[in-house]
Amino acid sequence: MIDLNMKKKDLKELTGIGSTTMTKLVKNKSVSMDVMVKICLALKCNIGDIMDVLICED
């Protein structure tokens, strides 16, 4: 988003995601894969560009 000079509000409007979902993203909470796909399409990027999966071993 920084590279595109885009604010959270801009991303919210471009993707059509709601305020609650945007809050979850900001707080690193879980969101649906549909939301992640909308963001990828809006930013014209791959899923790996916007998220990481961390494996924690006990």
C-alpha distance matrix in Angstrom:
0.0 3.8 5.4 5.1 6.1 5.0 6.9 8.2 11.0 9.4 8.1 11.6 13.3 11.9 12.8 15.9 15.5 17.6 17.4 19.1 16.7 13.7 16.0 16.8 13.3 13.0 16.5 16.1 18.6 19.4 18.1 19.6 18.9 18.7 15.7 14.0 15.2 13.9 10.3 11.1 12.8 10.3 7.7 10.9 10.9 13.5 13.9 14.5 11.0 9.8 13.1 16.2 19.8 21.9 25.6 27.8 31.5 34.0
3.8 0.0 3.8 5.3 4.9 6.0 7.8 10.1 12.8 11.6 11.2 14.6 16.2 15.1 16.4 19.3 18.9 20.6 19.9 21.7 19.6 16.3 18.1 19.2 15.7 14.6 17.9 17.8 20.8 22.1 21.2 23.0 22.3 22.4 19.3 17.5 18.9 17.7 14.1 14.6 16.4 13.8 11.0 13.9 13.6 16.2 16.8 16.7 13.0 12.2 15.3 17.9 21.6 23.3 27.0 28.9 32.6 35.1
5.4 3.8 0.0 3.8 5.5 7.7 10.6 13.0 15.4 13.3 12.9 16.6 17.7 15.9 17.3 20.6 20.7 22.9 22.6 24.5 22.2 19.1 21.2 22.0 18.4 17.8 21.1 20.5 23.4 24.3 23.2 24.5 23.2 23.2 20.5 18.4 19.1 18.1 14.7 14.3 15.7 13.5 10.2 12.2 12.2 15.1 16.6 16.3 12.5 12.8 16.2 18.8 22.5 24.5 28.1 30.4 33.9 36.7
5.1 5.3 3.8 0.0 3.8 5.3 8.9 11.5 13.1 10.4 10.4 14.2 14.6 12.7 14.7 17.8 18.5 20.8 20.9 23.2 20.9 17.9 20.5 21.6 18.2 17.9 21.5 21.2 23.6 24.2 22.6 23.6 22.5 21.8 19.1 17.5 17.8 16.2 13.1 13.2 13.8 11.0 8.4 10.8 11.9 15.3 16.8 17.4 13.8 13.6 17.3 20.3 24.0 26.3 29.9 32.3 35.9 38.6
6.1 4.9 5.5 3.8 0.0 3.8 6.8 10.2 11.6 9.5 10.6 14.0 14.5 13.5 15.8 18.4 18.9 20.6 20.1 22.6 20.9 17.6 19.7 21.4 18.3 17.3 20.9 21.2 23.8 25.0 23.6 25.0 24.4 23.7 20.6 19.5 20.2 18.3 15.1 16.0 16.7 13.5 11.4 14.3 15.3 18.5 19.6 20.1 16.5 15.8 19.2 22.1 25.7 27.7 31.5 33.5 37.2 39.6
5.0 6.0 7.7 5.3 3.8 0.0 3.8 6.8 8.1 5.9 6.9 10.2 10.9 10.2 12.4 14.8 15.2 16.8 16.4 19.0 17.3 14.0 16.4 18.2 15.3 14.6 18.4 18.8 21.0 22.1 20.4 21.9 21.5 20.7 17.4 16.7 17.6 15.4 12.3 13.9 14.6 11.1 9.8 13.2 14.4 17.5 18.0 19.1 15.8 14.3 17.6 20.9 24.2 26.4 30.1 32.1 35.9 38.2
6.9 7.8 10.6 8.9 6.8 3.8 0.0 3.8 5.3 5.2 6.5 8.7 10.1 10.7 12.5 14.1 13.9 14.8 13.6 16.3 15.2 11.6 13.5 15.8 13.3 12.1 15.8 16.9 19.1 20.5 19.1 21.0 21.3 20.5 17.0 16.8 18.3 15.9 13.0 15.4 16.3 12.9 12.1 15.9 16.7 19.3 19.2 20.3 17.3 15.1 17.8 21.0 24.2 26.1 29.8 31.4 35.2 37.2
8.2 10.1 13.0 11.5 10.2 6.8 3.8 0.0 3.8 5.4 5.1 6.1 8.7 9.8 10.6 11.8 10.8 11.4 10.1 12.5 11.4 7.8 9.9 12.2 10.0 9.0 12.8 14.0 15.7 17.1 15.7 17.8 18.5 17.8 14.1 14.3 16.3 13.9 11.3 14.3 15.5 12.4 12.2 16.0 16.6 18.7 17.9 19.3 16.8 13.9 16.2 19.4 22.2 24.1 27.7 29.3 33.0 34.9
11.0 12.8 15.4 13.1 11.6 8.1 5.3 3.8 0.0 3.8 5.5 5.1 6.3 8.6 10.1 10.4 10.2 10.3 9.2 12.5 12.0 8.9 11.1 14.0 12.5 11.8 15.4 17.0 18.1 19.3 17.4 19.2 20.1 18.7 15.1 16.1 17.7 14.7 12.7 16.0 16.4 13.0 13.8 17.5 18.7 21.0 20.4 22.3 19.8 17.1 19.4 22.8 25.4 27.5 31.0 32.6 36.3 38.1
9.4 11.6 13.3 10.4 9.5 5.9 5.2 5.4 3.8 0.0 3.8 5.4 5.2 6.0 8.6 9.8 10.7 12.0 12.0 15.2 14.0 11.1 14.0 16.3 14.2 14.1 17.8 18.7 20.0 20.7 18.4 19.7 19.9 18.3 15.0 15.6 16.4 13.3 11.3 14.1 13.9 10.3 11.0 14.6 16.3 19.1 19.1 21.1 18.5 16.3 19.1 22.7 25.6 28.0 31.6 33.5 37.3 39.3
8.1 11.2 12.9 10.4 10.6 6.9 6.5 5.1 5.5 3.8 0.0 3.8 5.4 5.0 6.0 8.2 8.4 10.5 11.0 13.5 11.5 9.0 12.3 13.8 11.5 12.1 15.8 16.1 17.2 17.5 15.1 16.2 16.2 14.7 11.4 11.8 12.8 9.8 7.6 10.6 11.0 7.6 8.5 12.1 13.5 15.8 15.5 17.7 15.4 13.0 15.7 19.4 22.1 24.7 28.2 30.3 34.0 36.2
11.6 14.6 16.6 14.2 14.0 10.2 8.7 6.1 5.1 5.4 3.8 0.0 3.8 5.6 5.5 5.7 5.4 6.8 7.6 10.5 9.0 6.9 10.4 12.2 10.8 11.8 15.0 15.8 16.2 16.4 13.8 14.9 15.7 13.9 10.5 12.1 13.3 10.1 9.0 12.6 12.7 9.9 11.6 15.0 16.3 18.1 17.3 19.8 17.9 15.1 17.2 20.8 23.1 25.6 29.0 30.8 34.5 36.4
13.3 16.2 17.7 14.6 14.5 10.9 10.1 8.7 6.3 5.2 5.4 3.8 0.0 3.8 5.6 5.2 7.2 8.7 10.0 13.2 12.2 10.6 13.9 15.9 14.6 15.5 18.8 19.6 19.9 19.9 17.0 17.6 18.1 15.7 12.8 14.6 14.9 11.2 10.8 14.0 13.1 10.0 12.4 15.4 17.5 19.8 19.5 22.2 20.2 17.8 20.3 24.0 26.3 29.0 32.4 34.4 38.1 40.0
11.9 15.1 15.9 12.7 13.5 10.2 10.7 9.8 8.6 6.0 5.0 5.6 3.8 0.0 3.8 5.8 8.2 11.0 12.8 15.5 13.6 12.2 15.8 17.1 15.2 16.5 20.0 20.1 20.6 20.1 17.1 17.1 16.9 14.4 11.9 13.0 12.6 8.9 8.5 11.1 9.7 6.5 9.2 11.9 14.3 16.8 17.0 19.9 17.9 16.0 18.8 22.5 25.1 28.1 31.4 33.7 37.4 39.6
12.8 16.4 17.3 14.7 15.8 12.4 12.5 10.6 10.1 8.6 6.0 5.5 5.6 3.8 0.0 3.8 5.5 9.0 11.5 13.5 11.1 10.4 14.2 14.9 13.1 15.2 18.3 18.0 18.0 17.1 13.7 13.5 13.2 10.6 8.2 9.8 9.5 5.7 6.2 9.3 8.3 6.2 9.3 11.7 13.5 15.2 14.8 18.0 16.6 14.4 16.7 20.4 22.5 25.6 28.8 31.1 34.7 36.9
15.9 19.3 20.6 17.8 18.4 14.8 14.1 11.8 10.4 9.8 8.2 5.7 5.2 5.8 3.8 0.0 3.8 6.5 9.6 11.8 10.2 10.2 13.7 14.7 13.9 16.0 18.7 18.9 18.3 17.5 14.1 13.8 14.4 11.5 9.3 11.9 11.9 8.3 9.5 12.7 11.7 9.9 13.1 15.4 17.2 18.7 17.9 21.1 20.0 17.4 19.3 22.9 24.7 27.6 30.6 32.8 36.3 38.2
15.5 18.9 20.7 18.5 18.9 15.2 13.9 10.8 10.2 10.7 8.4 5.4 7.2 8.2 5.5 3.8 0.0 3.8 6.9 8.4 6.4 7.0 10.4 11.0 10.7 12.9 15.3 15.6 14.7 13.9 10.7 11.0 12.3 10.0 7.1 10.1 11.2 8.3 9.0 12.6 12.7 11.2 13.7 16.3 17.3 18.3 16.8 19.8 18.9 15.9 17.2 20.6 22.1 24.8 27.8 29.7 33.2 34.9
17.6 20.6 22.9 20.8 20.6 16.8 14.8 11.4 10.3 12.0 10.5 6.8 8.7 11.0 9.0 6.5 3.8 0.0 3.8 5.5 5.3 6.3 8.7 10.1 10.8 12.5 14.5 15.5 14.3 14.1 11.4 12.4 14.6 12.7 9.9 13.0 14.6 12.0 12.4 16.1 16.4 14.8 17.0 19.9 20.7 21.6 19.8 22.5 21.7 18.4 19.3 22.4 23.7 26.1 29.0 30.4 33.9 35.2
17.4 19.9 22.6 20.9 20.1 16.4 13.6 10.1 9.2 12.0 11.0 7.6 10.0 12.8 11.5 9.6 6.9 3.8 0.0 3.8 5.4 5.0 6.2 8.7 9.9 10.5 12.3 14.2 13.4 14.2 12.3 14.3 16.8 15.5 12.3 14.8 17.1 14.6 14.2 18.0 18.8 16.7 18.4 21.6 22.2 23.2 21.2 23.5 22.4 18.9 19.6 22.6 24.0 25.9 28.9 30.0 33.5 34.6
19.1 21.7 24.5 23.2 22.6 19.0 16.3 12.5 12.5 15.2 13.5 10.5 13.2 15.5 13.5 11.8 8.4 5.5 3.8 0.0 3.8 5.4 5.1 6.3 8.8 10.0 10.6 12.4 10.7 11.5 10.0 12.4 15.4 14.7 11.8 14.4 17.1 15.3 15.1 18.7 19.9 18.5 20.0 23.0 23.0 23.4 21.0 23.1 22.5 18.9 18.9 21.4 22.3 24.0 26.6 27.5 30.9 31.8
16.7 19.6 22.2 20.9 20.9 17.3 15.2 11.4 12.0 14.0 11.5 9.0 12.2 13.6 11.1 10.2 6.4 5.3 5.4 3.8 0.0 3.8 5.3 5.0 6.3 8.7 9.9 10.5 9.0 9.0 6.9 9.1 11.9 11.3 8.2 10.6 13.4 12.0 11.6 15.1 16.6 15.5 16.9 19.7 19.5 19.7 17.2 19.5 19.0 15.4 15.4 18.2 19.2 21.2 24.0 25.3 28.7 29.9
13.7 16.3 19.1 17.9 17.6 14.0 11.6 7.8 8.9 11.1 9.0 6.9 10.6 12.2 10.4 10.2 7.0 6.3 5.0 5.4 3.8 0.0 3.8 5.4 5.1 6.3 8.7 9.8 9.8 10.8 9.2 11.7 13.8 13.3 9.7 11.2 14.1 12.3 10.9 14.5 16.1 14.3 15.2 18.5 18.4 19.1 16.9 18.9 17.8 14.1 14.8 17.7 19.3 21.3 24.4 25.7 29.3 30.7
16.0 18.1 21.2 20.5 19.7 16.4 13.5 9.9 11.1 14.0 12.3 10.4 13.9 15.8 14.2 13.7 10.4 8.7 6.2 5.1 5.3 3.8 0.0 3.8 5.4 5.1 6.2 8.6 8.4 10.5 10.1 13.4 15.9 16.0 12.6 13.9 17.2 15.8 14.3 17.7 19.7 18.0 18.5 21.8 21.4 21.8 19.3 20.8 19.8 16.1 16.1 18.5 19.7 21.1 24.0 24.8 28.3 29.3
16.8 19.2 22.0 21.6 21.4 18.2 15.8 12.2 14.0 16.3 13.8 12.2 15.9 17.1 14.9 14.7 11.0 10.1 8.7 6.3 5.0 5.4 3.8 0.0 3.8 5.5 5.1 6.0 4.8 6.7 6.9 10.5 13.2 14.1 11.0 12.0 15.6 15.0 13.7 16.7 19.1 18.1 18.5 21.4 20.5 20.3 17.3 18.7 18.4 14.6 13.8 15.9 16.6 18.0 20.7 21.5 25.0 26.0
13.3 15.7 18.4 18.2 18.3 15.3 13.3 10.0 12.5 14.2 11.5 10.8 14.6 15.2 13.1 13.9 10.7 10.8 9.9 8.8 6.3 5.1 5.4 3.8 0.0 3.8 5.4 5.1 5.9 7.4 7.1 10.5 12.2 13.1 9.8 9.8 13.4 13.0 11.0 13.7 16.4 15.3 15.2 18.2 17.0 17.0 14.3 15.5 14.8 11.0 10.7 13.1 14.6 16.3 19.5 20.7 24.4 25.9
13.0 14.6 17.8 17.9 17.3 14.6 12.1 9.0 11.8 14.1 12.1 11.8 15.5 16.5 15.2 16.0 12.9 12.5 10.5 10.0 8.7 6.3 5.1 5.5 3.8 0.0 3.8 5.6 7.7 10.4 10.8 14.3 15.9 16.8 13.3 13.2 16.7 16.0 13.5 16.2 18.9 17.3 16.7 20.0 18.9 19.3 16.9 17.6 16.3 12.7 12.6 14.8 16.6 17.6 20.9 21.7 25.4 26.7
16.5 17.9 21.1 21.5 20.9 18.4 15.8 12.8 15.4 17.8 15.8 15.0 18.8 20.0 18.3 18.7 15.3 14.5 12.3 10.6 9.9 8.7 6.2 5.1 5.4 3.8 0.0 3.8 5.5 9.1 10.7 14.5 16.6 18.1 15.0 14.9 18.7 18.4 16.3 18.8 21.7 20.5 20.0 23.0 21.6 21.4 18.5 18.9 18.3 14.6 13.6 14.9 15.9 16.4 19.3 19.6 23.1 24.0
16.1 17.8 20.5 21.2 21.2 18.8 16.9 14.0 17.0 18.7 16.1 15.8 19.6 20.1 18.0 18.9 15.6 15.5 14.2 12.4 10.5 9.8 8.6 6.0 5.1 5.6 3.8 0.0 3.8 6.7 8.9 12.5 14.1 16.2 13.4 12.7 16.5 17.0 14.8 16.8 20.0 19.4 18.7 21.3 19.4 18.6 15.5 15.7 15.5 12.0 10.3 11.3 12.1 12.8 15.7 16.4 20.0 21.3
18.6 20.8 23.4 23.6 23.8 21.0 19.1 15.7 18.1 20.0 17.2 16.2 19.9 20.6 18.0 18.3 14.7 14.3 13.4 10.7 9.0 9.8 8.4 4.8 5.9 7.7 5.5 3.8 0.0 3.8 6.6 10.2 12.6 14.7 12.4 12.4 16.2 16.7 15.4 17.6 20.5 20.2 20.1 22.6 20.8 19.8 16.4 17.2 17.6 14.0 12.0 13.0 13.0 13.9 16.3 16.9 20.3 21.2
19.4 22.1 24.3 24.2 25.0 22.1 20.5 17.1 19.3 20.7 17.5 16.4 19.9 20.1 17.1 17.5 13.9 14.1 14.2 11.5 9.0 10.8 10.5 6.7 7.4 10.4 9.1 6.7 3.8 0.0 3.8 6.9 9.3 11.7 10.2 10.3 13.8 14.9 14.2 16.1 18.8 19.2 19.4 21.4 19.7 18.2 14.6 15.8 16.9 13.5 11.3 12.4 11.9 13.5 15.6 16.7 20.0 21.2
18.1 21.2 23.2 22.6 23.6 20.4 19.1 15.7 17.4 18.4 15.1 13.8 17.0 17.1 13.7 14.1 10.7 11.4 12.3 10.0 6.9 9.2 10.1 6.9 7.1 10.8 10.7 8.9 6.6 3.8 0.0 3.8 6.7 8.3 6.6 7.5 10.8 11.5 11.4 13.6 15.9 16.3 17.1 19.0 17.7 16.6 13.3 15.3 16.2 12.8 11.5 13.5 13.5 15.9 18.2 19.8 23.1 24.6
19.6 23.0 24.5 23.6 25.0 21.9 21.0 17.8 19.2 19.7 16.2 14.9 17.6 17.1 13.5 13.8 11.0 12.4 14.3 12.4 9.1 11.7 13.4 10.5 10.5 14.3 14.5 12.5 10.2 6.9 3.8 0.0 3.8 5.2 5.4 6.7 8.9 10.1 11.2 12.8 14.6 15.8 17.0 18.3 17.2 15.8 12.6 15.2 16.6 13.8 12.6 14.6 14.4 17.2 19.2 21.3 24.3 26.0
18.9 22.3 23.2 22.5 24.4 21.5 21.3 18.5 20.1 19.9 16.2 15.7 18.1 16.9 13.2 14.4 12.3 14.6 16.8 15.4 11.9 13.8 15.9 13.2 12.2 15.9 16.6 14.1 12.6 9.3 6.7 3.8 0.0 3.8 5.3 4.9 6.2 8.6 9.8 10.4 12.3 14.2 15.2 15.8 14.5 12.7 9.7 12.6 14.3 12.1 11.1 13.3 13.3 16.6 18.6 21.2 24.2 26.3
18.7 22.4 23.2 21.8 23.7 20.7 20.5 17.8 18.7 18.3 14.7 13.9 15.7 14.4 10.6 11.5 10.0 12.7 15.5 14.7 11.3 13.3 16.0 14.1 13.1 16.8 18.1 16.2 14.7 11.7 8.3 5.2 3.8 0.0 3.8 5.4 5.1 6.3 8.7 9.9 10.6 12.3 14.3 14.9 14.5 13.5 11.3 14.7 15.8 13.6 13.6 16.3 16.8 20.2 22.3 24.9 28.0 30.1
15.7 19.3 20.5 19.1 20.6 17.4 17.0 14.1 15.1 15.0 11.4 10.5 12.8 11.9 8.2 9.3 7.1 9.9 12.3 11.8 8.2 9.7 12.6 11.0 9.8 13.3 15.0 13.4 12.4 10.2 6.6 5.4 5.3 3.8 0.0 3.8 5.4 5.1 6.3 8.7 10.0 10.6 12.3 13.9 13.6 13.2 10.9 14.1 14.4 11.7 12.1 15.2 16.3 19.4 22.0 24.4 27.7 29.8
14.0 17.5 18.4 17.5 19.5 16.7 16.8 14.3 16.1 15.6 11.8 12.1 14.6 13.0 9.8 11.9 10.1 13.0 14.8 14.4 10.6 11.2 13.9 12.0 9.8 13.2 14.9 12.7 12.4 10.3 7.5 6.7 4.9 5.4 3.8 0.0 3.8 5.5 5.1 6.2 8.7 9.9 10.5 11.7 10.6 9.7 7.2 10.4 10.8 8.3 8.7 11.9 13.3 16.7 19.5 22.2 25.5 27.9
15.2 18.9 19.1 17.8 20.2 17.6 18.3 16.3 17.7 16.4 12.8 13.3 14.9 12.6 9.5 11.9 11.2 14.6 17.1 17.1 13.4 14.1 17.2 15.6 13.4 16.7 18.7 16.5 16.2 13.8 10.8 8.9 6.2 5.1 5.4 3.8 0.0 3.8 5.4 5.0 6.1 8.5 9.8 10.0 9.5 8.7 7.3 11.1 11.6 10.2 11.2 14.3 15.7 19.4 21.9 24.9 28.1 30.7
13.9 17.7 18.1 16.2 18.3 15.4 15.9 13.9 14.7 13.3 9.8 10.1 11.2 8.9 5.7 8.3 8.3 12.0 14.6 15.3 12.0 12.3 15.8 15.0 13.0 16.0 18.4 17.0 16.7 14.9 11.5 10.1 8.6 6.3 5.1 5.5 3.8 0.0 3.8 5.5 5.2 6.1 8.6 9.6 10.4 11.0 10.2 13.8 13.4 11.6 13.3 16.8 18.6 22.0 24.8 27.6 30.9 33.4
10.3 14.1 14.7 13.1 15.1 12.3 13.0 11.3 12.7 11.3 7.6 9.0 10.8 8.5 6.2 9.5 9.0 12.4 14.2 15.1 11.6 10.9 14.3 13.7 11.0 13.5 16.3 14.8 15.4 14.2 11.4 11.2 9.8 8.7 6.3 5.1 5.4 3.8 0.0 3.8 5.4 5.0 6.0 8.2 8.4 9.5 8.7 11.8 10.6 8.5 10.8 14.6 16.9 20.1 23.3 26.0 29.5 32.0
11.1 14.6 14.3 13.2 16.0 13.9 15.4 14.3 16.0 14.1 10.6 12.6 14.0 11.1 9.3 12.7 12.6 16.1 18.0 18.7 15.1 14.5 17.7 16.7 13.7 16.2 18.8 16.8 17.6 16.1 13.6 12.8 10.4 9.9 8.7 6.2 5.0 5.5 3.8 0.0 3.8 5.5 5.2 5.5 5.0 5.9 6.2 9.4 8.4 7.7 10.3 13.7 16.2 19.6 22.7 25.7 29.1 31.9
12.8 16.4 15.7 13.8 16.7 14.6 16.3 15.5 16.4 13.9 11.0 12.7 13.1 9.7 8.3 11.7 12.7 16.4 18.8 19.9 16.6 16.1 19.7 19.1 16.4 18.9 21.7 20.0 20.5 18.8 15.9 14.6 12.3 10.6 10.0 8.7 6.1 5.2 5.4 3.8 0.0 3.8 5.5 4.9 6.7 8.4 9.5 12.8 11.8 11.4 14.0 17.5 19.8 23.3 26.3 29.3 32.6 35.5
10.3 13.8 13.5 11.0 13.5 11.1 12.9 12.4 13.0 10.3 7.6 9.9 10.0 6.5 6.2 9.9 11.2 14.8 16.7 18.5 15.5 14.3 18.0 18.1 15.3 17.3 20.5 19.4 20.2 19.2 16.3 15.8 14.2 12.3 10.6 9.9 8.5 6.1 5.0 5.5 3.8 0.0 3.8 5.6 8.0 10.6 11.6 14.5 12.6 11.7 14.8 18.5 21.2 24.4 27.7 30.5 34.0 36.7
7.7 11.0 10.2 8.4 11.4 9.8 12.1 12.2 13.8 11.0 8.5 11.6 12.4 9.2 9.3 13.1 13.7 17.0 18.4 20.0 16.9 15.2 18.5 18.5 15.2 16.7 20.0 18.7 20.1 19.4 17.1 17.0 15.2 14.3 12.3 10.5 9.8 8.6 6.0 5.2 5.5 3.8 0.0 3.8 5.5 8.8 10.2 12.3 9.8 9.4 13.0 16.5 19.6 22.7 26.1 28.9 32.4 35.3
10.9 13.9 12.2 10.8 14.3 13.2 15.9 16.0 17.5 14.6 12.1 15.0 15.4 11.9 11.7 15.4 16.3 19.9 21.6 23.0 19.7 18.5 21.8 21.4 18.2 20.0 23.0 21.3 22.6 21.4 19.0 18.3 15.8 14.9 13.9 11.7 10.0 9.6 8.2 5.5 4.9 5.6 3.8 0.0 3.8 7.2 9.8 11.9 9.9 10.8 14.1 17.3 20.2 23.5 26.6 29.8 33.1 36.1
10.9 13.6 12.2 11.9 15.3 14.4 16.7 16.6 18.7 16.3 13.5 16.3 17.5 14.3 13.5 17.2 17.3 20.7 22.2 23.0 19.5 18.4 21.4 20.5 17.0 18.9 21.6 19.4 20.8 19.7 17.7 17.2 14.5 14.5 13.6 10.6 9.5 10.4 8.4 5.0 6.7 8.0 5.5 3.8 0.0 3.8 6.7 8.2 6.4 7.9 11.0 13.9 16.8 20.1 23.1 26.4 29.6 32.8
13.5 16.2 15.1 15.3 18.5 17.5 19.3 18.7 21.0 19.1 15.8 18.1 19.8 16.8 15.2 18.7 18.3 21.6 23.2 23.4 19.7 19.1 21.8 20.3 17.0 19.3 21.4 18.6 19.8 18.2 16.6 15.8 12.7 13.5 13.2 9.7 8.7 11.0 9.5 5.9 8.4 10.6 8.8 7.2 3.8 0.0 3.8 5.4 5.4 7.3 9.2 11.6 14.0 17.5 20.2 23.6 26.7 29.9
13.9 16.8 16.6 16.8 19.6 18.0 19.2 17.9 20.4 19.1 15.5 17.3 19.5 17.0 14.8 17.9 16.8 19.8 21.2 21.0 17.2 16.9 19.3 17.3 14.3 16.9 18.5 15.5 16.4 14.6 13.3 12.6 9.7 11.3 10.9 7.2 7.3 10.2 8.7 6.2 9.5 11.6 10.2 9.8 6.7 3.8 0.0 3.8 5.4 5.6 6.3 8.7 10.8 14.4 17.2 20.5 23.7 26.7
14.5 16.7 16.3 17.4 20.1 19.1 20.3 19.3 22.3 21.1 17.7 19.8 22.2 19.9 18.0 21.1 19.8 22.5 23.5 23.1 19.5 18.9 20.8 18.7 15.5 17.6 18.9 15.7 17.2 15.8 15.3 15.2 12.6 14.7 14.1 10.4 11.1 13.8 11.8 9.4 12.8 14.5 12.3 11.9 8.2 5.4 3.8 0.0 3.8 5.5 5.4 6.5 9.0 12.2 15.1 18.4 21.5 24.8
11.0 13.0 12.5 13.8 16.5 15.8 17.3 16.8 19.8 18.5 15.4 17.9 20.2 17.9 16.6 20.0 18.9 21.7 22.4 22.5 19.0 17.8 19.8 18.4 14.8 16.3 18.3 15.5 17.6 16.9 16.2 16.6 14.3 15.8 14.4 10.8 11.6 13.4 10.6 8.4 11.8 12.6 9.8 9.9 6.4 5.4 5.4 3.8 0.0 3.8 6.1 8.2 11.5 14.4 17.6 20.7 23.9 27.1
9.8 12.2 12.8 13.6 15.8 14.3 15.1 13.9 17.1 16.3 13.0 15.1 17.8 16.0 14.4 17.4 15.9 18.4 18.9 18.9 15.4 14.1 16.1 14.6 11.0 12.7 14.6 12.0 14.0 13.5 12.8 13.8 12.1 13.6 11.7 8.3 10.2 11.6 8.5 7.7 11.4 11.7 9.4 10.8 7.9 7.3 5.6 5.5 3.8 0.0 3.8 7.2 10.5 13.4 16.9 19.6 23.1 26.0
13.1 15.3 16.2 17.3 19.2 17.6 17.8 16.2 19.4 19.1 15.7 17.2 20.3 18.8 16.7 19.3 17.2 19.3 19.6 18.9 15.4 14.8 16.1 13.8 10.7 12.6 13.6 10.3 12.0 11.3 11.5 12.6 11.1 13.6 12.1 8.7 11.2 13.3 10.8 10.3 14.0 14.8 13.0 14.1 11.0 9.2 6.3 5.4 6.1 3.8 0.0 3.8 6.8 9.7 13.2 15.9 19.5 22.3
16.2 17.9 18.8 20.3 22.1 20.9 21.0 19.4 22.8 22.7 19.4 20.8 24.0 22.5 20.4 22.9 20.6 22.4 22.6 21.4 18.2 17.7 18.5 15.9 13.1 14.8 14.9 11.3 13.0 12.4 13.5 14.6 13.3 16.3 15.2 11.9 14.3 16.8 14.6 13.7 17.5 18.5 16.5 17.3 13.9 11.6 8.7 6.5 8.2 7.2 3.8 0.0 3.8 6.3 9.7 12.6 16.0 19.1
19.8 21.6 22.5 24.0 25.7 24.2 24.2 22.2 25.4 25.6 22.1 23.1 26.3 25.1 22.5 24.7 22.1 23.7 24.0 22.3 19.2 19.3 19.7 16.6 14.6 16.6 15.9 12.1 13.0 11.9 13.5 14.4 13.3 16.8 16.3 13.3 15.7 18.6 16.9 16.2 19.8 21.2 19.6 20.2 16.8 14.0 10.8 9.0 11.5 10.5 6.8 3.8 0.0 3.8 6.5 9.7 13.0 16.0
21.9 23.3 24.5 26.3 27.7 26.4 26.1 24.1 27.5 28.0 24.7 25.6 29.0 28.1 25.6 27.6 24.8 26.1 25.9 24.0 21.2 21.3 21.1 18.0 16.3 17.6 16.4 12.8 13.9 13.5 15.9 17.2 16.6 20.2 19.4 16.7 19.4 22.0 20.1 19.6 23.3 24.4 22.7 23.5 20.1 17.5 14.4 12.2 14.4 13.4 9.7 6.3 3.8 0.0 3.8 6.3 9.8 12.8
25.6 27.0 28.1 29.9 31.5 30.1 29.8 27.7 31.0 31.6 28.2 29.0 32.4 31.4 28.8 30.6 27.8 29.0 28.9 26.6 24.0 24.4 24.0 20.7 19.5 20.9 19.3 15.7 16.3 15.6 18.2 19.2 18.6 22.3 22.0 19.5 21.9 24.8 23.3 22.7 26.3 27.7 26.1 26.6 23.1 20.2 17.2 15.1 17.6 16.9 13.2 9.7 6.5 3.8 0.0 3.8 6.5 9.8
27.8 28.9 30.4 32.3 33.5 32.1 31.4 29.3 32.6 33.5 30.3 30.8 34.4 33.7 31.1 32.8 29.7 30.4 30.0 27.5 25.3 25.7 24.8 21.5 20.7 21.7 19.6 16.4 16.9 16.7 19.8 21.3 21.2 24.9 24.4 22.2 24.9 27.6 26.0 25.7 29.3 30.5 28.9 29.8 26.4 23.6 20.5 18.4 20.7 19.6 15.9 12.6 9.7 6.3 3.8 0.0 3.8 6.5
31.5 32.6 33.9 35.9 37.2 35.9 35.2 33.0 36.3 37.3 34.0 34.5 38.1 37.4 34.7 36.3 33.2 33.9 33.5 30.9 28.7 29.3 28.3 25.0 24.4 25.4 23.1 20.0 20.3 20.0 23.1 24.3 24.2 28.0 27.7 25.5 28.1 30.9 29.5 29.1 32.6 34.0 32.4 33.1 29.6 26.7 23.7 21.5 23.9 23.1 19.5 16.0 13.0 9.8 6.5 3.8 0.0 3.8
34.0 35.1 36.7 38.6 39.6 38.2 37.2 34.9 38.1 39.3 36.2 36.4 40.0 39.6 36.9 38.2 34.9 35.2 34.6 31.8 29.9 30.7 29.3 26.0 25.9 26.7 24.0 21.3 21.2 21.2 24.6 26.0 26.3 30.1 29.8 27.9 30.7 33.4 32.0 31.9 35.5 36.7 35.3 36.1 32.8 29.9 26.7 24.8 27.1 26.0 22.3 19.1 16.0 12.8 9.8 6.5 3.8 0.0
